[in-house]
Amino acid sequence: MTTEMRHQTARKIAATAVALAATAASVAAPGTANADQSKTYAMHDCINISPNIVDMPYRPYRVIVSKYLSNTYLVIDYTSYWIGVGYDSAARLDWKNLTTGQKGTRIARNHISPPYPGTHQFQIPTAKLGPGKVKLTLSTVNSNALWAVPARSCSGVIVTP
């Protein structure tokens, strides 16, 4: 190996090391300064029949609340065991801040494809949601190729910063 080849190899190794270090730093850093830790709250009275009948009941049992920059994100999850089939879910989330009286509505539509859980995902500007206790009411219509099944409304209370 010539001296020039050694220098080229050393430069390639150094460039690779710098690139790896930069990549590692960028992966570790995003959002840490502005992201709050997620919190989980229970949803109540949410057990309903799945539109697939012979399936796990439609049961959104928790809401995961996280804040990033100026938005609050609410994720409500549920399950199905009909692998390859699943079903569609249209959800309406009504919310009311019990401290400030602020209220609003968000809509989410998605398809659950087992074996993965389904999630209703809602984004609300934090300033609009306000601080304190917030009552959530979830109303859902789940459907497959044959029919649609409205679920009973269910609720829960979260606390926002």
Secondary structure, DSSP 8 states (H G I E B T S, - for coil): --HHHHHHHHHHHHHHHHHHHHHHHHHHSTTTTTB---EEEE-BS--B--TTSSS--B---EEEEEEETTEEEEEEEE----TTT-EEEEEEEEEEETTT--EEEEEEEEEE-TTS-EEEEEEEEHHHH-SEEEEEEEEEEEE-SS-EEE---EEEEEEE-
